[in-house]
Amino acid sequence: MARKRPVIDLDTYSALDAYAIALNEYYKALRKAGFTETHAFWLLSDRDSFPDWIIPNLPNRIDNIPYEDDDED
């Protein structure tokens, strides 16, 4: 008999809860896809490997800030 899984409503969770849930789901999907534990953990530690939609509210990265160089050569 199949067990009914609880529905995750992201509106009831804090940003940290949603982030942890997304990491857990990403890890489980990587393992299901055939990645070893080592490779799955390696991908989890590299935020650039995440799809844009997996964690929608990532803060802006520092390289998005325009850089003004006052010292002109």
C-alpha positions, 0 to 999 in steps of 0.5 A: 500500500502506497503511503501518502506523502505530505504536501509541502506548502512553501508559504508556511516555511521560513526562508531557511526552511525552504532552502533546506527543503530545496537542498534535500530534494536536490540531493535526493534527485541527484542520488535517484539520477545515479550520482554517487554520494560524493558527487551529489555532495560536491554538487550541493556545495557548488551553488552555480550547479543549482538550476535557477528554479530550484531555490528561487529566492537566492540573494543577489550575488556580489558580481551583479553590483556594477563596479565603478573604478575611480582610478583611471590609468 
